[in-house]
Amino acid sequence: MKHALDAMAQDDFALKEFIKRDLVNVRFLFIDDLGVERASEWVSEQIYSILDLRLYAATPDGKPKVTFFSSNLTGNEFSNRYHGRSVRRIKELAEFLEVK
């Protein structure tokens, strides 16, 4: 996700939309190390937008989209890093499992 967000931060609108469309449209999306990207309002909005679109869009065959997340952040760190809308959207999409 960090590399996708870095690419989306470029001034190339077509590239941004291409990457965002790919992240939204794939059936299975694995977001590894959520929380290592540079925190900003823009990053939080992009994550929310992608997850929001994934939540309400089924695949062409009607199957739900599946999103996996991994992060080294604790629940409190996660809630402090991301805005309320992003945290709510992730909680709607995810089941939290703590691995020790």
C-alpha angles and dihedrals in degrees: 000000000000091000092047091050091047090053091046090054089067120101093246105109094189091053091049092052093045092053093043092049091051092049091049098044105047114101094224121034122181115195106195123199097004104194100042093092118096107273116239141137089255094053092048091050092049092050091048092048094050093046093045092053091046092051094058101034122082124199118263089264091053097253119138120253118248123216123189122195133192125186140160090217121109118233092262093046089049093051091048094049100049130051120255095258093053093047091049091049092049091049089052090053100038146061109210117229122179114213118196 
